[in-house]
Amino acid sequence: MNAQGSVPESARRYALRRALFRFSQSGLSLVGLALVVTLLMIAVFGPSLAPYPEHLGGAVNTAARFRPPSLAHPFGTNELGQDVFSLVLGGTRVSVLAGLAVVMLGTLIGTVVGAIAGYAGGWTDEILMRISDLKLTVPGLILAMAVAAALGPGILNMVIAIALSWWPGYARLVRGEVMAKKEELFVTAARAIGAGPGRILFRHILPNILTPVIVKMSLDMGFAILTVASLGFIGIGVKPPTPEWGSLLSVARGYMPDYWWTAIFPGLAIFTAVFGFNLLGDGLRDVFDPKARR
């Protein structure tokens, strides 16, 4: 690599090291990262780590109903004698991966819509943004409930229902970033050498606006998991016997406060997931926010 090419590479490495250093100086951000990594590991390996894997498939043990937390059952058992710890571990995969799918799908739709609107401008921008504004006038959870009820229960339908209410925020964010970037010199240079609109947008502009999108995705993950749990809580989410945090909490509320453990531990799982992703998102925002740099 020549000297001219090594300068930008060195600058990128320096910026990366500086960002990692800033992130490592925030204790809460590191806590959030640890929680998120733990949740992702449990989401992948949780069912195989469950001490009672048969309970994840719907097996019951009525002789062990409502046993309090113990060494044999760290989170106690529920009304069917199922191990709550195993159910919470198994529900992590559904809740976390469904939340991730919601954010990814919402980001994809919103990024495409916002990029086209911001770059094209004119009537295209007006039409797409008015559709986005129309979506924003309806509360996201209400819209997700309506779509999920129309499509029927199931993980895929639940993800689609939530994602359809999730994309407008990304569309508005990307539109603003694209409108600012399309006037910069590197876009003018690409246009001057004959690059078409599609190439300019997807090869030059979008790679330069990924930072705010990634930060928003990390912040939205917690709320996506909470929305997934909300749909499960009202019975529109995952079909039983598949464990899911919201549905576990919904069943357990009928046994409060006598058998508190059946509700406390699924609720703590939801809290931990939302808390961890929010801490991680705040840390990433502090790292990548240009105004926070010295």
BELVEN-V570805 format. One line per field, one symbol per residue. phi: phi as a letter, one per 20 degrees, with the letter a starting at -180 (. if undefined). Layout:
phi: ???
//
This chain:
phi: .fffffffffffffffffffffffeefffffffffffffffffedggfeffcffffeofcbffdflefgbffcgdmcefdmeffffffffffffffffffffffffffffffffffffefmmfffffffffffffffeggffffffffffenfpffffffffffddfgffffffgfffffffeeffffffffenffgffffeddeggecfgfffffffffgffffffgfffffendefffeffbgfffffffffdeefdfffdfffffffgffffffffffffffffefgfefd
//
